[in-house]
Amino acid sequence: MLYRNCLDSEDFAIGYLTVDEQWRVTSCNRKGSYILGVHASAIIGEDCRKIFAEDTRFQEICPKFFDLNQQKSSSNFIEFVSAPRINDKVHPIKVRIITIPGKSGTIVGALIGFVDLSEPLAASRMILNSIAEGVFTVDQNWRITSFNRAAEDITGYLEEEVLGRSCKEIFKANICKTSCAISDCIHEKRTISDRTAFIEDKEGQILAVKISASPLVDMLGNVIGGVETFTDITQTLQYELILDAVADGVLTVCPNGRITSFNKAAEEITGYSEREVIGKICSEVLLASPKPASCPLIICMEEKKSIVDKELFFIGKGGFSIPVSVSIAPFIGPDGSVLGGVQSFRNNTNQLQKALILDSVADGVFTVDRDWRITSFNLSAELITGWNREAAIGQYCSDVFCSSICGKNCAIAESLYTGTPVSNRSITIKDRKGKAKSISISAAPLVDQDGNVLGGVETFRDLSVEMYLRQQLKQKYTFDQIISKSPSMQRIFQILPEIARSESNVLILGESGTGKELVANAIYNASMRNDRPFVVVNCGALPDTLLESELFGYKAGAFTDARKDRLGRFAAAEGGTIFLDEIGDIPHSLQVKLLRVIQQKVYEPLGSNVSVQADVRIIAATNKDLRELVKKGLFRDDLYYRLNVVNIALPPLRERAEDIPLLIDHFVDKFRIEKQKDIAGIDEQVITLLMKYSFPGNIRELENIIEYGFILCPGGYIKPEHLPDTFDDDEQNGNGALLSSHRNLSLEELEKKAIELCLHRNKWKKMATCRDLGISKDTLRRKIQKYQIVNPVESS
Ligand SMILES: Nc1ncnc2c1ncn2[C@@H]1O[C@H](COP(=O)(O)OP(=O)(O)OP(=O)(O)O)[C@@H](O)[C@H]1O
């Protein structure tokens, strides 16, 4: 009974039958009736072989039942395993027969134990197959004894293909020979985990796997094989490799800002290893201010927005600060929640250095792309234009510079079209407040190695400082409008205020164009009479008869055309100053009258015998040798002495060459304003040419040459080709006979000549002529009409 109870226990997993010597069932436990699918009472007395024969699972075993009556000893212990495939499923049944000996030694029956092996096996297989990792087991000879579904999926082999085969033969792993994980774990009697290996799948493709291995031990502690789990990490490894291959530092964080990955470049840039930073709050590791509120990565995750190329400073492992440009994006899950964030960063040290170098350059520098949008803008550019970099970058350069050359005469465009850089072109721009500024620019295209144009670069210099300095210098060498640094002129400057203050008559001597009228003007300006009239009379320009009436006026009827009284220049200058230029040219009769004005301060108008009082200061000038005229009796000596109370002799320009550069600057400034043209100055070569020149026309001639250059030069520096054509001939330059043909030309005549020359040089191509002259097509057309310039080819 006890035996029955014991065999019927719920825990008992083995079915039992007892049979008599005829194989007739004498008892059957609960598990036995469960496996056989019959009630015990239904089979008591039945031949168990018949019962087994009816159950397909026992088919293989039935023939092995022997005749119990024939058995002699109790040594009959027989074990069979039957594993028929039914409906494509294996149904293993294990049967154990133990014979029961009787008193006489004969066999009186048997105890038949049977187990349906498929039950626990199926459960464990189910568990194994539901594991996502590949699992296989081997026996002590490395023969595979099980191979789960994930292992099949990863390797492409089916279990039945690999069972019984050597694991090395199947996996062909790189570690098989040198460091087999299973043999290591058996040897070390411990589980080995997370070892990376490369195996071959059935197709021969290499897979990266992460493996763990443990020894398989039986109940007695004997190692009976090993079990290995493996995961395909090929894709993860690829991602890691890709991340490590990118030049930018990349780190990822979880939503609370803790670092979850940190690539090789990130390690190199910051000096931290991945292991040192994983799990730490990103801002605490890398930012000077570790507060999450100031961490752009946290902000981006909070606001669910991305940022690109933000300039930041990281603190590296050694505590040094690293300029970086970071881009950040949050990881947004399908439900819209933030799962983390990724931050890529680039070491900006080089760019920063370049920017610092650019910012330390005194010249303004900016670059544009192919669409004329500003791509970089240095500090000097900010200072000169008043635009800050952030505002300027991305704008069209013409919107920032508002220059006179923007559009049609753009220097960058010109440098692109001509293939040669533009240098030192003087232009006017408007700063951000709209104030006009003079700058000198140089431009060049930006071209890549293959010659593709990427954009352009322009450097520019503020000329206002230069201009101010020149102005200061000019002031030092200036008296009123007279400019000179020559010692002889400086001496004159010293006595001029004294002369001006005196009431004495002044005689100014000097060649034509040396500045006699200018000096007379300066004396007048500095005199007490400067609030009274200043009247200029060119005595050489009028016929003798006209000159007298011009100076002293006339009464009606004094001569045929004199219908009514007319006041003369002396009357006009009453209380002020009269400047009598070319005094050496006045006739004898007038010399007497002039002497009377000087001596008695009275004169009579033509046709009148009534004397008129004259309070007029006389400043006279001549380019003639008055003393020689006196000697020859052509000029009255008493008048000469009266006029010559104070005598100023102006030296010719050839005797004060040191004044030439100063005067050049002065005239360039003057014409720049007058003509509103972007001329930066005079080319060095031109200065050399002018310094060698003898200037028979003195300062007036120099002034004319510069004006001529202004007309011909389109912009930038006035070059030798912009000088009057007589400068072409070096011989002539040397002997000082130059420009005689142009010396006395009026401005209009000069302009006409310049336009004719330019048209001729450009074979009457109007666009080229406009470009050379720096004028518009309309202006050129008007000037051609005005000066009636004709194309010789068309006219013939
Ligand atoms: N030192 C100077 N600085 C600046 N400009 C000068 C100087 N000297 C002469 N000029 C300029 O040269 C031109 C000729 O000068 P100005 O007419 O005074 O000479 P001038 O001796 O009176 O000539 P002329 O004898 O032919 O009448 C003027 O435009 C004048 O402004």
The ligand as a Gaussian input file, in Angstrom:
#p B3LYP/6-31G(d) Opt

LIG

0 1
 N       51.579000     126.717000     -53.042000
 C       50.449000     126.393000     -53.597000
 N       49.649000     125.590000     -52.959000
 C       48.492000     125.226000     -53.493000
 N       48.073000     125.613000     -54.684000
 C       48.834000     126.432000     -55.356000
 C       50.035000     126.870000     -54.855000
 N       50.570000     127.681000     -55.718000
 C       49.749000     127.752000     -56.766000
 N       48.686000     127.014000     -56.550000
 C       47.558000     126.826000     -57.469000
 O       48.099000     126.930000     -58.767000
 C       47.220000     127.642000     -59.593000
 C       47.929000     128.834000     -60.105000
 O       48.176000     129.713000     -59.063000
 P       48.066000     131.318000     -59.232000
 O       46.995000     131.640000     -60.180000
 O       48.031000     131.908000     -57.898000
 O       49.427000     131.542000     -59.929000
 P       49.916000     132.928000     -60.523000
 O       51.330000     132.977000     -60.160000
 O       49.038000     133.983000     -60.074000
 O       49.723000     132.644000     -62.045000
 P       49.738000     133.733000     -63.202000
 O       51.050000     134.410000     -63.111000
 O       49.651000     132.886000     -64.407000
 O       48.605000     134.597000     -62.948000
 C       46.043000     127.980000     -58.764000
 O       45.013000     127.089000     -58.963000
 C       46.531000     127.874000     -57.357000
 O       45.514000     127.582000     -56.484000

